Amino acid sequence: MTATSAPLNRPSVIRQYNALTKPRVIQLIVFCAVIGMVLAVPGVPSWAEVQRMLLASLGIWLVAGAAAAFNCLVEKTIDAKMRRTAWRPTARGELGDRQALLFSAVLCVAGSALLYFLVNPLTMWLTFATFVGYAVVYTVILKPLTPQNIVIGGASGAMPPVLGWAAMRGDVGPEAMILFLIIFLWTPPHFWALALYRVEDYRKSGLPMLPVTHGNAFTRLQVLLYTFVLFAACLLPFAYGMSGWLYLAAAVVLNAGFIGYAFALWRQYSDALARKTFRFSLIHLSALFAALLLDHYLR
């Protein structure tokens, strides 16, 4: 019976470990890193550059997955109290602390070694710094201490295009920092829209998220204000000469949509509208970077 049950359990175990890496979040991280890589290469990349992109994407994926797994380990008690995260294997006790920690360590070492030896040392150190920023500074220190956790900790989440740029150029140029700024300013309204309709989960967990500490109305105002600042940042690629009119048109439309949702949310709150704002924020960033990529090849 043991011999027959082991193969049946294996896919379940694989899915549990995969869940620790937060696959949907990792997909967006790698996508933003790839944008940084592509923009760092003038014209169509050569086969050697494509190979470097693939290796860098894999290395970044591994280290980002390690950070996510470590986050799940540290926050397992908090996750168990929240409906949105109670299904995670660490929160349910399906994977123990030692398993999660070892998994995170293996991913981090493998990804760091790949980046150091097959991409370049700068990308490895920047990616490792991002791991420390998210897994330690944000998860362990900032998140339980301040309602501004997502603002300060957002710096780690904004790093992927910088990592991608460094992988291809071996440096960090102003173009990469503009992409960093866009994601940095996008993160608070994106996450606070989620926190608004998940406020009871955060209240139960004891985390000092902005809707818990400062209330619904104040958070909605912050979401709206950040969308205006984000709009200005999204114009920088065009102003700096990184992009052309196609990107500018997309940026105007997408940011007008984000501001429209935020304004409606500020005027009259509902959980349904907060969910729509959160979902649109995901569309906003993905479509914005896709437009930047398309513009890069059509100019």
Secondary structure by P-SEA (a helix, b strand, c coil): caaaaaaaaaaaaaaaaaaaaaaaaaaaaaaaaaaaaaaaccccccaaaaaaaaaaaaaaaaaaaaaaaaaaaaaaaaaaacccccccccccccccaaaaaaaaaaaaaaaaaaaaccccaaaaaaaaaaaaaacccccccccccccccccccccccccaaaaaaaaccccccaaaaaaaaaaaaacaaaaaaaaaaaaaaaaaaccccccccccaaaaaaaaaaaaaaaaaaaacccccccccaaaaaaaaaaaaaaaaaaaaaaacccaaaaaaaaaaaaaaaaaaaaaaaaaaaac
